[in-house]
Amino acid sequence: QVQLQESGPGLVKPSQTLSLTCNVSGGSISSGGYYWNWIRQHPGKGLEWIGYINYNGSTYYNPSLKSRITISVDTSKNQFSLKMSSVTAADTAVYYCARGVGVWGQGTLVTVSS
Amino acid sequence: DIVMTQSPDSLAVSLGERATINCKSSQSVLSSSNNLNYLAWYQQKPGQPPKVLIYWASSRESGVPDRFSGSGSGTDFTLTISSLQAEDVAVYYCQQYYNTPPWTFGQGTKVEIK
């Protein structure tokens, strides 16, 4: 049973870079032809898809965030990561990682504040 | 981008009664190559990540009670809870994952007990 777990700082200062990692357990990130996604949810709001890295390393980002984000994979650690630069208070949200549409992490709250 | 619009935004249903949520996409999410609709339904309870209920518009995820069903094709989709239970109180989202991202979500529908 594949499980995903997000990790990273819960507090980031404005203008800095948010860095999150999603650890994948119970299966290899390199197999299965999956899309490895980042999604966020602003407090009390709906879901916003951030981007993915797929099984062959290709990435696709939400155009609204594209200039600020990078998603990468580390197959040796069986994890993938999100970096978001120049954050503002508007980036305060719960960040989820997900495999395809079926398996989600528990989410991690990131607050952007000085 | 494909815009997903859910209706209603909220609904209150008596225990044991039927709940119906609609989702309309701004363009078709039906693939002509495999005749699959790239549409998923999620349930989200407070403090929890979204849980997939339905994928390919009508395929129920393993372990999901059979009172949940999905239907529709092309641009119009429906999630039906045939007999609402207390544990079904949640926010429900549709998501399209068709072709080129971004993979967009509906705004959510809050289901409550009348």
Interface residues (C-beta under 8 A of the other chain):
Chain A: N37 G46 L47 E48 W49 G51 Y52 Y60 Y61 N62 P63 S64 Y96 G100 V101 G102 W104 G105 Q106 G107
Chain B: D1 A40 Y42 Q48 P49 P50 K51 V52 Y55 E61 Y93 Q95 Y97 T100 P101 P102 W103 T104 F105 G106 Q107 G108
